[in-house]
Amino acid sequence: MISTSFSLAVNHLLARESWARTKLAAHAGKIACFDAGVAAAKVKVAADGLLQAVSGDEPPNVTIRVRLADLPLIMQNRERAFSYARVEGDADFANTISQLSQGLHWEAEEDFARWVGDIAAARMVQGARSAFDAAQSTQRRLAENLAEYFIEEQPMLIRPNAVEDFASEVARLRDDVERLGKRIEKLQGSR
């Protein structure tokens, strides 16, 4: 079920991009497994460069594992998506998948326009972008406010520069104690 849904979604993107299908067609017959821990999708590259769901025990040529916790980071920065992944298997095939992950983009406005018209689709996409931006801004402000509260109001956290100052004072005190100890030894030795 997951593999089928995954292949349908990716094939929707590939249908518009002949360059991407050409790159994938060079790996026809190869199997890729995308493993996010709780769910995995296994797909096979067809001769036309589209994907087919694999529902057997066929071993994958490449396995791409990501932690579920890293998915939001991957979605925010697709250029660095593969830096969050652990890749096992065919390096050339994995490189092609990495290039496709950076180059394929969903044109949501174009897809929605088929059902609701151009103006409504444009407004829907703009509304979704605004909601996403607002959610990110709210999350950032909440994190900043919580940090300020736990530093200033309810001191559970310490500012990094205060920790650095304390560490340098401790180091200076340690050095002073060592010098004092050496002076005491020198004075005792001169008696």
RAFEN-V498454 format. One record per backbone hydrogen bond with DSSP energy under -1.0 kcal/mol. CO is the residue of the C=O (numbers start at 1). NH is the residue of the N-H. If there is no record, write none. Layout:
co=CO nh=NH
co=CO nh=NH
This chain:
co=1 nh=5
co=2 nh=6
co=3 nh=7
co=4 nh=8
co=5 nh=9
co=6 nh=10
co=7 nh=11
co=8 nh=12
co=9 nh=13
co=10 nh=14
co=11 nh=15
co=14 nh=17
co=17 nh=21
co=18 nh=22
co=19 nh=23
co=20 nh=24
co=21 nh=25
co=22 nh=26
co=24 nh=27
co=25 nh=28
co=27 nh=30
co=30 nh=45
co=31 nh=61
co=31 nh=62
co=32 nh=43
co=33 nh=64
co=34 nh=41
co=35 nh=66
co=36 nh=38
co=39 nh=36
co=41 nh=34
co=42 nh=54
co=43 nh=32
co=44 nh=52
co=45 nh=29
co=46 nh=49
co=50 nh=46
co=52 nh=44
co=61 nh=90
co=62 nh=33
co=63 nh=88
co=64 nh=35
co=65 nh=86
co=67 nh=70
co=68 nh=71
co=70 nh=74
co=71 nh=75
co=72 nh=76
co=73 nh=77
co=77 nh=80
co=78 nh=81
co=80 nh=83
co=81 nh=84
co=86 nh=65
co=88 nh=63
co=90 nh=94
co=91 nh=95
co=92 nh=96
co=93 nh=97
co=94 nh=98
co=95 nh=99
co=96 nh=100
co=97 nh=101
co=98 nh=102
co=99 nh=103
co=100 nh=104
co=106 nh=108
co=107 nh=111
co=108 nh=112
co=109 nh=113
co=112 nh=115
co=112 nh=116
co=113 nh=117
co=117 nh=121
co=118 nh=122
co=119 nh=123
co=120 nh=124
co=121 nh=125
co=122 nh=126
co=123 nh=127
co=124 nh=128
co=125 nh=129
co=126 nh=130
co=127 nh=131
co=128 nh=132
co=129 nh=133
co=130 nh=134
co=131 nh=135
co=132 nh=136
co=133 nh=137
co=134 nh=138
co=135 nh=139
co=136 nh=140
co=137 nh=141
co=138 nh=142
co=139 nh=143
co=140 nh=144
co=141 nh=145
co=142 nh=146
co=143 nh=147
co=144 nh=148
co=145 nh=149
co=146 nh=150
co=147 nh=151
co=148 nh=152
co=149 nh=154
co=150 nh=156
co=150 nh=157
co=159 nh=163
co=160 nh=164
co=161 nh=165
co=162 nh=166
co=163 nh=167
co=164 nh=168
co=165 nh=169
co=166 nh=170
co=167 nh=171
co=168 nh=172
co=169 nh=173
co=170 nh=174
co=171 nh=175
co=172 nh=176
co=173 nh=177
co=174 nh=178
co=175 nh=179
co=176 nh=180
co=177 nh=181
co=178 nh=182
co=179 nh=183
co=180 nh=184
co=181 nh=185
co=182 nh=186
co=183 nh=187
co=184 nh=188
co=185 nh=189
co=186 nh=190
